[in-house]
Each structure stands twice: as structure tokens, then as C-alpha cells.
Amino acid sequence: MVHLASVPDDEAVTAPLVKDLGNLSVKPNDNEDEITSSVYGSRFAANSLPMHEMPEREMPKEIAYRMIRDDLSLDGNPMLNLASFCTTYMEDEVEKLMAEAMPKNFIDYEEYPQTAEIQNRCVSMIARMFNAPTSSDEENSMGTSTVGSSEAIMLGTLAMKKRWQNKRKAAGKDYSKPNIVMNSAVQVCWEKAARYFEVEERYVFCTGDRYVIDAKECVNLVDENTIGICAIIGTTYTGEYEDVKAINDLLMEKEIDCHIHVDAASGGFVAPFVVPELEWDFRLEKVISINVSGHKYGLVYPGVGWIVWRSPDYLPKELVFNINYLGADQASFTLNFSKGASHVIGQYYQMIRLGKNGYRSIMTNLTRTADYLATCLEKLGFIIMSKTGGQGLPLVAFRLNPKNKHHYNEFNVAHHLRERGWVVPAYTMAPHSEKLKLMRVVVREDFSRARCDILVKDIKFALDSLNEMDKTTVESHTNHVKKHHTANGRSRHHHNTYRNEKHSLQGKTGKTHAVC
């Protein structure tokens, strides 16, 4: 997902940074030599960086590098960003491999056949990890790489919709009102897929003590127009695994012709190693497609996802384009075309470098760290909303105990931690449970026990500081941090036309979307 950027008008572009500043007249350095001058002795260091109009003349490469690097130094530290599931650490060797592959256009199979072969190997490994059918008497499963799980979910939704339409057309029935059933705590890409492809959203709403889909409610929402059910292995709010088997068994018991797409964006590389006995994948008859993010617990930097279908029966032929591109015939089912090869190569490196044992060791360590953090936070008086012991993702979702009647809330705690550099987000829960506020820490590969101890100390310090403030001071401090220390407070890129929309779950209910 990329934000929409508003293009400023001419008045905004020419407006001075400080009101009534006027024009400063500084005598230029007549002896300046662009080639030999130091970065900060050059004329570029005395001028603002171009922001709205491409400059007419060149800039020396060393200066361009340093100026942009200085600009980016104002970003947060990715290792302290505990909001995101996205990988923030990879070994030097794989970074080198990925850098070497940057010039390769992944879609050019004729020129880079071995890169295409590496994708095929990844698809095969991931499909087997998800227990896809591989017997000789069964049709082969298939899959593809994507830019991330959002694209994979779009492809999965398209395949389900087209298959449903084909069946309705063949039966001479109306095919104009498709719907899809899902938890109201879904990631926003599911809302987008339904909206973009004109599919009605049918939600199973969360409650004050249930944050995952209810199997019975879910199946009761299914009718002849349902293209499929979305079940999540690792919800973004609390990290819980939805009971895919219960949904599968109910559909089988009631002989309902409806299938399941599993959104394993976060849990697809966790559950197989931490709870291999959990049945959620192609072991279940009704599961026809699964997506997973390579750039989350697949341990690759942001930019790669995967989707696998059980068999060609569930990927209609008319969605796949057979094309000849740059001299090679290829079958293509994707929302984009040209893309870099680096992330697919990075995924292959991780899977052969770590192997099953390596992934198992990492995911087990992350689970232990998450359990340790949950125990510490519970001792500090928080209510833990996430699962422990490997029964969910390695994250900790927690909230203040209302019985303690604090004069501050989770957002105040989050803003206080922001001053120490930590990004620990606070959210309002999904619709029908939106009165609940929570915070969430995602435990990633580089979040060690030592760093966890530092976080616990800072949370304790934040609570102590907030307890010493009165309500008015807390609100004033929070407003200050929100305005000056967060991107939302400083943001000027959002176009006014698209503010305050009312068509999404956030617009309708105030739900805040958990960061992925």
C-alpha cells in the first residue's frame, strides 16, 4: 500500500518556511569548485533540497548521496519499530546477493532463466510447507511470487470470484451479486480487494472478548452468492490463529459448496515450525488457496509475497495470460509486470541457508521472547490480549486494566515511548469492539531478550511518569508528541478530497488499521 500524495499548488511551493522571512541575501562563494569542494562547503549545502521541481543542472554524486542520507536520518530506527511485521535484518551475504540482482527484471524469463527457476523452487518449497497435494494421481498445485500479501490477496479474490461466476453462468443463474465472508479485524487489503473487484463484504464482527472469526457465524453468512471465506492465520491485532478447521468441518458437515482462502501473511512461516500439528492449510479439503508474506516471518526485506493454489480447478484459465515477452513464452497471473528479482533471490537464500531447523529455531526463540514480554507486562498491571505458548504469532497485544481507573490511556503510553525512539502503536479494536484500546509489540528476528529488557524498563518509566502527571498535563504532553514527534502530526501530503471518507470500516466505525 502506498499513500496518495497531494501535489502542492504554486502558492504553497513559493511560500516561505517562516512567515515574513523575506529574501536573505548571502554573498556567494566566487571561488567555489564543485568538483573539489567538500559536501558542506558546496553551494548545495547552502540551499534547500529540490522538493517540487526537478533541478535544471546536475549535482555531484557524492553530494547527492550525502544530502539524501542526511534527509533520511530523520526517519525512525527500523529496529525500534515494533509496529511492523516487516523484516529489518538480513545477513551481509544475502544483502550482497540481492544488490547484485537489482538490475534484473524478474519478468524477463528468456534473459534470466535461472532467476525464474529460483522462483519455481521457492513456490515448490512453500507449497510443500503448506501440505499441498503432491501425489502423482492428483493435479499439481501451483503458485507465484507477488510484491507482497496484498497483491496475493487480490489474486486470490479474483480467482474465487471468477470461478464462482463461471459456475453461476453455467447453471444459468444470476452472477451480479458476489459476496465474501471475513472477520471485521481483517487487514485493509481485504477491504480494498472487495471494493476494487465489486464484491460485497460480509463481516463476522469481533466482540469484547473474541477477536477472531466465529466459525458458526461465519458459515451462517454463506449463501449461493458467496465466492469464498477468508480465514486468518495470525490476525494483525492480537496475532491469533483463526480456527480454519472448525470452518472447514462445518462446511463439510452441512455440505455447503463454498471454499476457504487462508490469509497466512504473518503466520505462514511461523505456524508450520511452532505448531506443526495445527491443521489450517491444504490438509483441509475446503482450503483452496493460501497467501504468505516473505517479507514478514519469511525473513526477507519488504517486497515479496507468495500465493499457492491447491490445483488448477481453483485458478480459472481465463485469468492466466500466455504471452511471449522478450523471446520467451510464459504464463502470467499478476497485477503488475516488471519487477526486480532481488527479493525472490533473497527468499531462496533464506530457505536454503536456514532450512527447516533454522526457521524452527528462530520462531521458537521469538515465541519465548514474546512469552517473556507478556509475563513482564502482566506483572506491570496490563491485561494480555494475545495468546502465549506458540498458540499465536510471536507478538504481545496488551491494554491497561480499566479497574485501575488510570487518568491516561494506551495512546498516552505509546506517545511517551515514542520520545525514547520506540514505535509501539496503540489502536482501537475492530468494529463492535472498538471501545477497546490496545497496544501491540511485534517480536521480530532482531528483537533479542536484551532489547526486550530495555523496552520493559522504558514502559515502566513511561507508566511512572504518567502516574506523576495530572490529566491536563498528560493531554498536553500527548498533543505535543502527536504533533511534533509523529508522521501524522507533521504530514502535509494527504489530499483534502480524500479526508474523512465514510466507505471503509475505519470511516464507518473508527477502527484503526493495525500496521503490517
C-alpha positions as CSV (number, residue, x, y, z in Angstrom):
1,M,0.0,0.0,0.0
2,V,1.4,3.4,-1.0
3,H,-0.2,6.6,0.2
4,L,-1.7,9.2,-2.2
5,A,0.5,12.2,-2.3
6,S,-1.1,15.6,-2.9
7,V,0.7,17.9,-5.4
8,P,1.0,21.3,-3.7
9,D,-0.1,24.4,-5.7
10,D,2.3,27.2,-6.8
11,E,1.4,29.4,-3.8
12,A,2.3,26.6,-1.3
13,V,5.6,25.9,-3.2
14,T,6.8,29.5,-3.1
15,A,5.6,30.3,0.5
16,P,8.5,30.9,2.9
17,L,9.1,28.3,5.6
18,V,8.8,31.0,8.3
19,K,6.2,33.8,7.9
20,D,7.6,37.2,6.9
21,L,11.1,35.8,6.5
22,G,11.6,37.6,3.2
23,N,14.7,37.0,1.0
24,L,18.0,36.5,2.6
25,S,20.9,37.9,0.6
26,V,24.1,35.9,1.2
27,K,27.1,36.6,-0.9
28,P,28.0,33.5,-3.0
29,N,31.4,32.0,-2.8
30,D,33.1,33.1,-6.1
31,N,35.9,30.6,-5.5
32,E,33.7,27.5,-5.2
33,D,34.8,24.5,-7.1
34,E,32.0,21.9,-7.4
35,I,34.4,19.1,-8.1
36,T,36.9,19.5,-5.2
37,S,34.7,21.3,-2.7
38,S,33.6,19.4,0.4
39,V,30.0,18.4,0.7
40,Y,29.2,21.1,3.2
41,G,31.4,23.7,1.5
42,S,29.5,23.4,-1.7
43,R,26.6,25.7,-2.8
44,F,24.2,22.8,-2.4
45,A,24.6,22.7,1.3
46,A,23.6,26.4,1.5
47,N,20.4,25.7,-0.4
48,S,17.2,23.7,0.2
49,L,16.9,20.4,-1.4
50,P,14.7,20.4,-4.6
51,M,11.2,19.4,-3.5
52,H,8.7,20.3,-6.2
53,E,10.6,20.9,-9.5
54,M,13.4,18.9,-11.0
55,P,16.6,21.0,-10.9
56,E,18.0,22.2,-14.2
57,R,21.6,21.3,-13.5
58,E,23.4,18.2,-12.2
59,M,24.6,17.6,-8.7
60,P,27.9,15.7,-7.9
61,K,27.1,12.1,-6.9
62,E,28.9,12.4,-3.5
63,I,26.9,15.5,-2.6
64,A,23.6,13.9,-3.8
65,Y,24.3,10.9,-1.7
66,R,25.2,12.8,1.5
67,M,22.3,15.3,1.2
68,I,19.7,12.5,0.8
69,R,21.3,10.4,3.5
70,D,21.1,13.4,5.9
71,D,17.5,13.8,5.0
72,L,16.7,10.2,5.7
73,S,18.5,10.4,9.1
74,L,15.2,11.9,10.4
75,D,13.4,8.6,9.8
76,G,13.0,6.4,12.8
77,N,15.3,3.4,13.6
78,P,13.7,0.3,12.0
79,M,15.0,-1.9,14.8
80,L,12.9,0.1,17.3
81,N,9.8,0.0,15.1
82,L,7.8,-2.6,17.0
83,A,4.7,-1.8,15.0
84,S,5.7,-3.6,11.8
85,F,5.9,-7.3,11.0
86,C,8.3,-6.5,8.1
87,T,11.9,-7.9,8.3
88,T,14.5,-5.4,9.4
89,Y,17.6,-7.7,9.5
90,M,19.3,-9.9,6.9
91,E,22.8,-11.3,6.7
92,D,25.5,-9.5,4.7
93,E,25.8,-12.3,2.3
94,V,22.2,-12.2,1.2
95,E,22.2,-8.4,1.1
96,K,25.1,-8.7,-1.4
97,L,23.2,-11.3,-3.5
98,M,20.1,-9.0,-3.6
99,A,22.2,-6.0,-4.5
100,E,23.8,-7.9,-7.4
101,A,20.4,-8.9,-8.7
102,M,18.9,-5.4,-8.6
103,P,19.4,-4.8,-12.4
104,K,17.5,-7.9,-13.3
105,N,13.9,-7.6,-14.5
106,F,12.3,-10.6,-12.9
107,I,9.7,-10.9,-15.7
108,D,12.3,-11.4,-18.4
109,Y,12.5,-15.3,-18.2
110,E,14.4,-15.5,-21.5
111,E,17.3,-13.4,-20.3
112,Y,17.2,-14.6,-16.7
113,P,16.1,-18.2,-16.8
114,Q,17.8,-19.2,-13.6
115,T,16.1,-16.5,-11.6
116,A,12.8,-17.9,-12.9
117,E,13.9,-21.3,-11.8
118,I,14.7,-20.0,-8.3
119,Q,11.1,-18.7,-8.1
120,N,9.8,-22.2,-9.1
121,R,11.9,-23.7,-6.3
122,C,10.5,-21.3,-3.8
123,V,6.9,-22.0,-4.8
124,S,7.6,-25.7,-4.5
125,M,9.1,-25.4,-1.1
126,I,6.4,-23.2,0.2
127,A,3.6,-25.4,-1.2
128,R,5.1,-28.4,0.5
129,M,5.4,-26.4,3.7
130,F,1.6,-25.9,3.4
131,N,1.0,-29.6,2.7
132,A,-0.2,-29.0,-0.8
133,P,-1.2,-32.2,-2.7
134,T,1.8,-33.7,-4.4
135,S,0.7,-37.3,-5.2
136,S,1.1,-38.3,-8.8
137,D,-2.6,-39.1,-9.2
138,E,-3.6,-35.5,-8.3
139,E,-3.3,-32.4,-10.3
140,N,-0.3,-30.3,-9.4
141,S,-0.8,-27.3,-7.2
142,M,0.7,-24.0,-8.5
143,G,1.7,-20.6,-7.2
144,T,3.6,-17.4,-7.9
145,S,5.6,-14.7,-6.2
146,T,3.9,-11.3,-5.7
147,V,5.0,-7.9,-4.4
148,G,3.5,-8.8,-1.0
149,S,0.4,-10.4,0.5
150,S,-1.8,-7.5,-0.6
151,E,-1.2,-8.4,-4.3
152,A,-1.5,-12.1,-3.4
153,I,-4.9,-11.5,-1.7
154,M,-6.1,-9.5,-4.8
155,L,-5.2,-12.5,-7.0
156,G,-6.8,-15.0,-4.6
157,T,-10.0,-12.9,-4.5
158,L,-10.1,-12.6,-8.3
159,A,-9.7,-16.4,-8.8
160,M,-12.5,-17.1,-6.3
161,K,-14.8,-14.5,-7.9
162,K,-14.2,-15.8,-11.5
163,R,-14.7,-19.4,-10.5
164,W,-18.0,-18.6,-8.8
165,Q,-19.1,-16.5,-11.8
166,N,-18.3,-19.4,-14.2
167,K,-20.4,-21.8,-12.1
168,R,-23.3,-19.4,-11.9
169,K,-23.2,-18.7,-15.7
170,A,-23.1,-22.5,-16.5
171,A,-26.1,-23.0,-14.3
172,G,-28.0,-20.1,-15.9
173,K,-28.1,-18.2,-12.6
174,D,-27.6,-14.5,-11.8
175,Y,-23.9,-13.7,-11.1
176,S,-24.1,-10.0,-10.4
177,K,-24.1,-10.0,-6.6
178,P,-20.9,-11.8,-5.3
179,N,-20.0,-11.6,-1.6
180,I,-17.2,-12.7,0.6
181,V,-17.2,-13.6,4.3
182,M,-14.5,-12.4,6.7
183,N,-13.6,-11.2,10.1
184,S,-14.1,-7.5,10.8
185,A,-10.4,-7.4,12.0
186,V,-9.1,-8.1,8.5
187,Q,-6.2,-6.1,7.2
188,V,-7.3,-3.3,4.9
189,C,-6.2,-5.0,1.7
190,W,-9.2,-7.3,2.1
191,E,-11.5,-4.3,2.1
192,K,-9.7,-3.0,-1.0
193,A,-9.9,-6.3,-2.8
194,A,-13.7,-6.4,-2.2
195,R,-14.2,-2.8,-3.2
196,Y,-11.9,-2.9,-6.3
197,F,-13.5,-6.1,-7.6
198,E,-17.1,-5.3,-6.6
199,V,-17.6,-8.0,-4.1
200,E,-20.0,-7.4,-1.1
201,E,-18.2,-7.6,2.3
202,R,-19.9,-9.8,4.9
203,Y,-18.3,-9.4,8.3
204,V,-18.2,-11.6,11.3
205,F,-17.8,-8.9,14.0
206,C,-15.5,-9.2,17.0
207,T,-16.8,-8.9,20.5
208,G,-15.4,-7.6,23.7
209,D,-13.7,-11.0,24.4
210,R,-13.5,-12.6,21.0
211,Y,-11.1,-11.1,18.4
212,V,-11.2,-13.8,15.8
213,I,-13.9,-15.2,13.4
214,D,-16.6,-17.3,14.9
215,A,-17.0,-20.5,12.8
216,K,-20.8,-20.8,13.2
217,E,-21.5,-17.1,12.5
218,C,-19.2,-17.3,9.5
219,V,-20.8,-20.3,7.9
220,N,-24.3,-18.9,8.6
221,L,-23.4,-15.8,6.5
222,V,-22.6,-18.0,3.5
223,D,-25.2,-18.2,0.7
224,E,-25.3,-19.1,-3.0
225,N,-23.6,-15.8,-3.8
226,T,-20.6,-16.3,-1.6
227,I,-17.4,-16.6,-3.6
228,G,-15.4,-17.8,-0.5
229,I,-14.4,-17.3,3.1
230,C,-11.3,-15.6,4.3
231,A,-9.7,-17.2,7.4
232,I,-6.6,-15.6,9.0
233,I,-3.6,-17.4,10.4
234,G,-2.2,-14.6,12.6
235,T,-4.6,-11.6,12.9
236,T,-2.9,-8.2,12.9
237,Y,-4.3,-7.0,16.2
238,T,-3.8,-9.9,18.6
239,G,-1.8,-12.4,16.4
240,E,-4.4,-15.2,17.0
241,Y,-4.9,-18.1,14.6
242,E,-8.4,-18.4,13.5
243,D,-10.0,-21.9,13.6
244,V,-9.8,-22.8,10.0
245,K,-10.5,-26.5,10.7
246,A,-13.8,-25.6,12.5
247,I,-15.0,-23.6,9.5
248,N,-13.9,-26.4,7.1
249,D,-15.7,-29.1,9.2
250,L,-18.9,-27.1,9.4
251,L,-18.9,-26.6,5.6
252,M,-18.3,-30.3,5.1
253,E,-21.0,-31.3,7.6
254,K,-23.6,-29.0,6.0
255,E,-22.5,-30.0,2.5
256,I,-22.0,-26.3,1.6
257,D,-20.3,-25.7,-1.7
258,C,-18.0,-22.9,-0.5
259,H,-14.2,-22.7,-0.1
260,I,-11.7,-21.1,2.1
261,H,-8.8,-18.8,1.3
262,V,-6.3,-18.7,4.1
263,D,-4.6,-15.3,4.7
264,A,-1.3,-16.6,6.3
265,A,0.5,-13.3,5.6
266,S,2.1,-13.3,9.0
267,G,1.6,-16.8,10.3
268,G,2.5,-18.9,7.2
269,F,6.2,-19.0,8.2
270,V,5.5,-19.4,11.9
271,A,2.8,-22.0,12.5
272,P,4.5,-24.8,10.4
273,F,7.5,-24.6,12.7
274,V,6.0,-23.8,16.1
275,V,2.7,-25.7,16.0
276,P,3.1,-28.2,13.1
277,E,0.2,-30.2,14.4
278,L,-2.3,-27.3,13.8
279,E,-4.5,-28.1,10.8
280,W,-5.1,-24.9,8.8
281,D,-3.6,-25.5,5.4
282,F,-4.1,-27.8,2.4
283,R,-4.7,-30.7,4.8
284,L,-8.2,-29.3,5.0
285,E,-10.3,-30.1,1.9
286,K,-12.0,-26.7,1.7
287,V,-8.8,-24.7,1.7
288,I,-8.1,-23.9,-1.9
289,S,-5.5,-21.1,-1.7
290,I,-3.1,-19.6,0.7
291,N,-1.0,-16.4,0.7
292,V,2.0,-15.6,2.8
293,S,4.4,-12.7,3.1
294,G,8.0,-13.5,2.5
295,H,8.9,-10.1,3.9
296,K,7.4,-10.8,7.4
297,Y,8.4,-14.0,9.1
298,G,9.7,-15.3,5.8
299,L,12.7,-13.1,6.9
300,V,13.2,-11.1,3.6
301,Y,13.2,-7.3,3.4
302,P,9.9,-5.7,2.2
303,G,8.8,-6.5,-1.3
304,V,7.9,-10.2,-1.7
305,G,4.8,-12.3,-1.1
306,W,3.5,-15.7,-2.3
307,I,0.3,-17.4,-3.2
308,V,-0.4,-21.1,-3.8
309,W,-3.5,-22.7,-5.2
310,R,-4.5,-26.3,-4.4
311,S,-5.0,-27.2,-8.1
312,P,-5.8,-25.6,-11.5
313,D,-9.5,-26.2,-10.7
314,Y,-9.3,-23.1,-8.4
315,L,-7.4,-20.8,-10.8
316,P,-9.7,-20.2,-13.8
317,K,-7.8,-20.5,-17.1
318,E,-9.1,-17.2,-18.5
319,L,-7.3,-15.2,-15.7
320,V,-3.9,-16.6,-16.9
321,F,-2.3,-14.9,-19.9
322,N,0.1,-16.8,-22.1
323,I,2.4,-14.3,-23.6
324,N,5.6,-14.1,-25.4
325,Y,7.8,-11.5,-23.7
326,L,11.3,-10.7,-24.8
327,G,11.5,-14.1,-26.7
328,A,10.1,-16.4,-24.0
329,D,6.6,-17.9,-23.7
330,Q,5.3,-17.6,-20.2
331,A,2.0,-17.9,-18.3
332,S,1.3,-14.8,-16.3
333,F,-1.2,-14.1,-13.5
334,T,-0.2,-10.9,-11.8
335,L,-1.4,-7.3,-11.1
336,N,1.9,-5.9,-12.1
337,F,4.5,-6.9,-14.6
338,S,8.1,-5.7,-14.4
339,K,9.7,-6.0,-11.0
340,G,13.1,-6.6,-9.5
341,A,14.4,-10.1,-8.9
342,S,16.2,-9.3,-5.7
343,H,13.5,-10.3,-3.2
344,V,12.8,-13.7,-4.8
345,I,16.5,-14.5,-4.6
346,G,16.6,-13.3,-1.0
347,Q,13.7,-15.7,-0.2
348,Y,15.5,-18.6,-1.7
349,Y,18.7,-17.8,0.2
350,Q,16.9,-17.7,3.5
351,M,15.1,-21.1,2.9
352,I,18.3,-23.0,1.9
353,R,20.5,-21.1,4.3
354,L,18.3,-21.7,7.4
355,G,16.5,-24.8,6.4
356,K,13.6,-26.1,8.5
357,N,15.7,-26.3,11.6
358,G,16.9,-22.7,11.2
359,Y,13.4,-21.3,10.8
360,R,12.2,-23.5,13.7
361,S,15.0,-22.2,16.0
362,I,14.3,-18.6,15.1
363,M,10.5,-18.9,15.5
364,T,10.9,-20.7,18.8
365,N,13.2,-18.0,20.2
366,L,10.7,-15.3,19.1
367,T,7.9,-17.2,20.8
368,R,9.9,-17.4,24.0
369,T,10.8,-13.7,23.9
370,A,7.1,-12.8,23.3
371,D,6.1,-15.0,26.3
372,Y,8.7,-13.4,28.5
373,L,7.5,-9.9,27.5
374,A,3.8,-10.9,28.1
375,T,4.7,-12.0,31.6
376,C,6.6,-8.8,32.4
377,L,3.7,-6.6,31.1
378,E,1.2,-8.7,33.1
379,K,3.3,-8.0,36.2
380,L,3.2,-4.3,35.4
381,G,-0.6,-4.5,35.5
382,F,-1.5,-4.8,31.8
383,I,-4.1,-7.2,30.5
384,I,-2.7,-9.5,27.9
385,M,-4.9,-9.9,24.8
386,S,-2.7,-12.2,22.7
387,K,-2.0,-15.9,23.0
388,T,1.2,-17.4,24.5
389,G,2.9,-20.7,24.2
390,G,3.0,-20.6,20.4
391,Q,-0.8,-20.5,20.0
392,G,-0.5,-17.3,18.0
393,L,2.1,-15.1,16.4
394,P,5.2,-14.0,18.4
395,L,3.7,-10.7,19.4
396,V,2.2,-9.2,22.5
397,A,-1.1,-7.3,22.4
398,F,-2.0,-5.7,25.7
399,R,-4.1,-3.0,27.3
400,L,-4.4,-1.1,30.6
401,N,-6.6,-2.6,33.2
402,P,-9.8,-0.5,33.5
403,K,-10.2,-1.5,37.1
404,N,-7.2,0.7,37.9
405,K,-9.0,3.8,36.6
406,H,-6.0,5.4,35.1
407,H,-6.2,9.1,34.0
408,Y,-4.3,8.2,30.9
409,N,-4.9,5.6,28.1
410,E,-2.9,3.4,25.8
411,F,-2.3,6.2,23.3
412,N,-0.7,8.3,26.0
413,V,1.7,5.4,26.9
414,A,2.5,4.9,23.2
415,H,3.3,8.6,22.7
416,H,5.5,8.6,25.8
417,L,7.5,5.6,24.4
418,R,7.9,7.5,21.2
419,E,10.1,10.0,22.9
420,R,12.6,7.2,23.7
421,G,12.5,6.2,20.0
422,W,10.2,3.1,20.3
423,V,7.3,2.8,17.9
424,V,4.8,0.8,19.9
425,P,1.4,1.5,18.3
426,A,-1.9,1.9,20.1
427,Y,-5.1,1.0,18.3
428,T,-8.8,1.0,18.7
429,M,-10.1,-2.5,18.1
430,A,-12.3,-3.8,15.2
431,P,-16.0,-2.8,14.8
432,H,-18.3,-3.9,17.7
433,S,-15.3,-4.0,20.0
434,E,-13.9,-0.6,19.1
435,K,-14.3,0.7,22.6
436,L,-11.3,-1.4,23.4
437,K,-7.9,0.2,23.1
438,L,-4.8,-1.9,22.9
439,M,-1.0,-1.7,22.2
440,R,1.0,-4.2,20.3
441,V,4.6,-5.3,20.2
442,V,5.7,-7.4,17.2
443,V,8.6,-9.6,18.2
444,R,10.8,-9.9,15.1
445,E,14.1,-11.8,14.4
446,D,16.3,-8.9,15.6
447,F,14.3,-8.3,18.8
448,S,16.6,-10.0,21.3
449,R,15.9,-10.7,25.0
450,A,18.4,-7.9,25.9
451,R,16.5,-5.4,23.8
452,C,13.2,-6.7,25.3
453,D,14.6,-5.9,28.8
454,I,15.3,-2.3,27.7
455,L,11.8,-1.9,26.3
456,V,10.3,-3.2,29.6
457,K,12.3,-0.6,31.6
458,D,11.1,2.1,29.3
459,I,7.5,1.0,29.6
460,K,7.9,1.0,33.4
461,F,9.4,4.5,33.2
462,A,6.5,5.7,31.0
463,L,4.0,4.5,33.4
464,D,5.8,6.1,36.4
465,S,6.0,9.4,34.5
466,L,2.3,9.3,33.5
467,N,1.3,8.5,37.1
468,E,3.1,11.6,38.3
469,M,1.2,13.8,35.8
470,D,-2.3,15.1,36.2
471,K,-4.9,14.6,33.5
472,T,-4.4,18.0,31.9
473,T,-0.6,17.6,31.7
474,V,-1.0,14.2,30.2
475,E,-3.3,15.5,27.5
476,S,-1.0,18.5,26.8
477,H,2.1,16.2,26.6
478,T,0.3,13.7,24.3
479,N,-0.8,16.5,21.9
480,H,2.7,17.8,21.8
481,V,4.2,14.4,20.9
482,K,1.4,13.7,18.4
483,K,2.0,17.0,16.6
484,H,5.8,17.1,16.7
485,H,7.1,13.5,17.0
486,T,4.8,11.6,14.8
487,A,4.5,11.5,11.0
488,N,0.7,12.1,11.2
489,G,1.3,15.3,13.1
490,R,3.7,16.7,10.6
491,S,2.1,15.2,7.5
492,R,1.1,17.6,4.7
493,H,0.8,15.2,1.8
494,H,-2.8,14.0,2.3
495,H,-5.1,15.4,-0.3
496,N,-8.2,17.2,1.3
497,T,-10.5,15.5,-1.2
498,Y,-9.9,12.1,0.4
499,R,-10.0,13.0,4.1
500,N,-12.9,11.9,6.3
501,E,-14.1,9.1,3.9
502,K,-17.1,7.0,5.1
503,H,-16.9,3.9,2.9
504,S,-14.3,1.9,4.8
505,L,-14.5,0.2,8.2
506,Q,-12.3,2.9,9.6
507,G,-14.5,5.6,8.1
508,K,-17.7,3.9,9.3
509,T,-16.7,2.8,12.8
510,G,-13.4,4.5,13.8
511,K,-11.5,1.2,13.6
512,T,-7.8,1.9,13.2
513,H,-5.9,-0.5,11.0
514,A,-3.0,-2.4,12.6
515,V,0.3,-1.9,10.9
516,C,1.6,-5.0,9.0
